[in-house]
Amino acid sequence: MDITIFQYERLTGYDTFVFSVAKALRRKHHTVKIVTSDQLPLVGTRQIFSHAKVASLLSQCSWIELPFLRLFPYPKSFDILRQILASSNIIYVKNELFDLIPVLAASRSARPPIICGIHTALSYANVRSLRALFHNSLYRSILYKKLLSSCKIIHVINRSDGLSLGRMGIDSRKLRFLPLWIDTERYRPSPSRVIDQRFRVLYVGAIDSRKGIDVFLGSIKRIHVQDPGASRKIVFSVVGTGPLAPSVREAAARYPNVLYSESVGDMVEEYNRQDLVVVPSRGETFSYVTLEALSCGVPVIASSVPGPTSMIRHGRTGLFVPPGDMDALAKAILRMYQTWMSHSEYEEVRSECRRSALEKYSEESVTASLDRMFADATYG
């Protein structure tokens, strides 16, 4: 099959799915084209890859970069996009409005089957920004339902989003549940892992309110107040960039056991230095951080939002807390700290984390289902 994957913005470090699915489809002997724009991301502070880096990550896939206006393609780019889509057997597009609108408009006259992947959260819990409020209302609107209904298949990567789409009135026959995957051979426990004398807790990701960095910082403050003895034996590490980075620097200056860095050299090594990973997001569709940590044998505390809830076994490979609840997160961290103090119990948790990642998220098992989903879209 000739498959086109459309990405409205320039490819960045966040586009793990685009790179991994392109390679997986090429290994299944499909012809794959990646169509992107030459503009920077609309929001956020994402790592922008060089052209050479993108080309190496896409391997033998074709990559077409079109000049776009801030919101829509130039007329010439739109015409090229229309020709590319018309020559494709199938199109894969993310569920963001700026991805869906140009693809649906460009393929109106000769539309191949379109798969829409739900990679952007449909809603954010405990919203604290106008942007998130606007997002929630727009992604529950009649317009958004109409855009999704124009696609042949809607790829959901967690079951909660499938239920949400059903409540919106999306035809359940269009829905396909298929999780993402990671390289479980790369993300694995290190045999040379050194057990530290202090309990190490990691937050990694965008430093913004949607990812819940404010919740994590609030939980650190509560642990220092409520249990100063335990807090002296815990190291909190934050890795990432974003608009709330000054708040992290302030916490690092106030508390000697809070460490901050914008990036690290090797995330596998970083996971293997940690005893717990915290994902306090207000909205997720998947969470690669959660899966990468579990695959390395590191338990995860996450908000009870779509994505992490389908990956973590509460009480066995980690814990859930209500999104935005700093007190609950502080208590959960202290609970995992007590588990860590019991060496044998904690090692059982680590083993269960690794097993759970291998059972459901290895590349071999997931990509076979991925190939069937594309076949269903074409011939079903």
N, C-alpha and C positions, 0 to 999 in steps of 0.2 A: 504493500500500500504506500501511497504518497501522502505523508502526514505533515501538516503544517501546525506548528505551535506558535501562537501569537502572544507577545508580551509587550504591553503598551509602552513601558519605559525601558531605559537602558538596563542591561543586565548588571546585577550587583551581587554582593556576597550573600544576600538573602535568598537568591533564586536557586536554592538547592534542588528543588523539584525539577525545574527546567533542565538543568544540567544532567541530573540523574535519569530522568525519563527519556531524554534524547538519546543518551548512550544505550539505555535498555532497549529502546525500539530499534536502534541500529543493529544491535546484536540479534534481534529477531528478523533481520534482513529487510526492514522497512526503509524507504527513502524518507528522510526527515529534514524539514526546513524550519529554521527558527527565524521568525520575523519580529524585529524590535524597532523602536524608534531611536533617534540619536540624542534624545533629551534626558536630562537628569531626573531622578525620582521627584514626584510632585511634593512629597513630604518626607521628613526624616533625615537622618544623617547616616546614610548607608555607604558601605565600602564600594566604591566604583571600580570595576575591573578594567584594566587596559584591554585594547583590542587583541593583543597577543594572548593575554590570559583567557579571555572569552573563547578565542579560537581553540586554544589547547583544551579547555574544559568541554567544548562541544565536539571534540574529536573529529570524526568524518562527516558530521552533519553540516548542511549548508546553513549559512548565517547571512541574513539580509537585513541591513540596517537602513531604515527610511527616515528622511527628514520630516519631522512633524511640527505643527504648531503646538502651542502649549496644551491645547485641548483636543485638536483634531488634525488630521493629515493635511498637508498641502494638496491641491488638486492633482498634481502629477503623482505624488506619493499615494494618494487615494486610488488613482487609476492603476498604479503598479500593484498595490495591495489587492485590488479587485481581480487582476489577472492571476496573481499568485494563488488566491483562494479558489478561483474558478478551475485552476489546473490541479487542485488537490483532491484526493479521495476523501479526506476527513480533516477537520480542523479541531484543534484543542485550544481553548481560551480560558483564562481565569475569570472568576465571577465579579471582578471589579467593574464598575460602570464604564470607566474609560477604556477597558479592554473589550467589553461586550458591544458597546455602541458602534465603534468603527467596523468591527468584524461583521456584525449583523447588517449594517448599512452597505458594506462593500460586497457582501455575498447575496444581496437581495435578489438579483436577476437569475443567478445560477448558483444555488446554494448546495454545497456538499453537506453531509451530516456534520453537525457541530456538537462537540462534547464540551460542556462547561464544568470546570473543576472548582469546587468551593474551597478556595485557599485563603480567602479573607473572611474574618469573623463576621457572622451575620448580625451580631449585636455585642455590645460591651456592657458588663455589669458594673453597678456602682459608679455610674458615669460622673466625671468631674470636669469635663470640658465641653464647650459648645461644639467642637468638631465631632466628638463622640456622640453627642445628642443628635446632631444632624445625620451622622452615619446611621444610627439606629432607626431613625424615622424613614430615611431614604431606602434602607435595605429591607424595610417591611412594607414598602409602598406598592400600589397597583402597577406603577411603571416598572419596578424591579421584577415583579411577578411576571409581567408580560415579556420582559427581556429573557428571563430564564425559560419561560414556556416555549420560546422560539427555538430552543436547543433540543436536539434529539435525545441526548443523554446528559444527565447531571451527575457528575462524579462527586460523591461525598466521602470524606476521609475520616469521618466519625459519625456514629449513629445518631447522636444528639442533633446534628445539623439536618439529618434526614427527617427526623421527627418535626423539627421546626419548619422545614419546607412543606411537609405534609399539612401542617396547621395553616400555612399560607395558602393552601389550595393547589400546590404543584402536584401534577399527576404522578402518583407513586410508581407507575410503570416506567417513568423516565429515570428514576433514581438507581444508581449503582453504588453500593458501598465497597470501597477498596482503600485500605490504609496505605500510607507511604512506607518507605523502607530506608534503611541505611546499610552501610557496609559493616556488618557485625564482625568481620575479621579485622577491620581496622579499629573499630571501637570495641575494645575488649579489655578485661582486667589485666593489669600489668603483673607479671610474675615477680617483679622486683619492687613491688609497691612497699613503701616504707610507712610503718604505722607511727604516727606522730603522737606526742604526749598531749596534744590539744585537739579538740574536735573542730574540724574544718568545714565551713559552710560556704557554698558558692552561689552567687547570682551572676548569670551571664546573659547578655542581650542588650536590647535598646534601653537606654536610661531615660524612660519616659513613664507617664502615669498609666498608659494603656498596658504596659508590661508590669506595672505594679511596683516599681522601684520605691515609691513613697511608702507603700505598705511594708516592704522589707526593712527600710530604714526605721519606720515606726516600731516594728517588732524588735529590732536591735535595742532601741531605747528602752522598751518595756522590759526586756531581759536584763539589762543593766540595773534597772530600778528594782525589779521583783526578785531577782536571784543573782546578786552580785558575785556570789561564790562560783556559780556555774559560768557566768559571763567571762570570768577571768580564764576559764579553760576552753573558751570557744574563740575561734578566729573566723571573722566574716570577710569574705573576699567578694568584690564587685568588679566585673569585667564588662566593658562596653562603652559606648558613647551615646550622647543624646542631650536634650535640652535641660534635663534635671541633674546633669553632671556636677554643677556647683553644690547641690545638696549632698551628693556623695562625698565630695572633697571636704565639705564642712564636717560631716560625720567622721571621716578619716582623721581630721585634725583634732576632733573632740575625743575620740575613743582610740586608744593605741592598738586595739585588736580589730579594727576595721581597715582593710587594705583596698586600695583602688588602683586599677590600671585600665587603660583604654583598650589594650589587646594583649594577647599572650602568643607565644610562638607556636605551640602545638596543643590543641584542645584535648587530644587524647591524654597527653601527659598531665594536663591540668585537671581533668576529671579524676585521674588516678591519684592525684594529690589530695582530693577532697573526700570527705566522709558523708556529705549530704549536699544535694542541689535543691535550690528553692526556685519555684516558678510561680510567682504571685500574680500572674496576668489577669486582667479584667476581661479578656477575650482571647480565644485561640481556636484554630481549626485543627491543628495537629500538635506541634511543639517538638521540633527536632532536638532541642536541648534536653527535654524529658527522655526521649528515646536514646540519645547518645549517652546520657548518664546511666540509664538502666543497663544498656549494653556493656558499659564499663563496670557494672556491678555496684553502682552508687545509687542509693535510695533517693527518692524525690518527694518533696512536699510541694503540692500545687493547688492552685485555686480550683474549686469545683466548677469548671467551665468545660464546654466541649473541647475535645482534643486530649488533654491530660487525663480526663476521667475515663477515657476508653483505653488508656495505656497503663495506668497505675492500679495495682491491686491494693485497695485501702487496708492498711494494717499489715501487709505482707511485703510490698515493695516500696511503700511510702505512705503518705497521708494526704487527705484532702482537707482544705479549709475554705470557708465561705470567701468569695472574692471581696477584697477591700477590708477584711477583718484583721487588723494588726494584732489584737489580743489573741485571737485564735492561732495566728501564725506563730506568735511567740511561744504559746503553749505547745504547739506541734514541734517546734524546734527543740524545746526542752525535753519533750517526750522522746524524740529521736536521739537526743544526747544521752538520756538514761539507757536507751537500748544499746548505744555505742559503748557505754560503760560496762555493759555485760558482753564481753568479747564474743562468746560462743553464739549468743542470740543475734548479735549484729552480723556475724559472718554468715549465719543462715539467711538473713535478709539480703545480703550481698549476692549470695548464690541464687536466690529466688529472682532477684533483679535480672541477672544475666540469663537465666532460663526463660523468663517471660519475654525478653527481647528476641531470643532465638526462635521461640515458638511461633510468633506472629509477624515478625518484622524483618526477616531475612530477605535479601534481594531475590533469591531464587524462587521462593514461594509466592511473593507478591507480584513479581513481574510476569509470571505465567497468567495470573488473573488479569493483569493489565492488558496483555495481548488479547485476551478474550473480550474485554470491554471494547477495544477498538474494532474487533471483528463484529461484535454485536451492532455497533453503530453503523458499520458499512453494509452488512448483509442482513441484519435483523429487521 
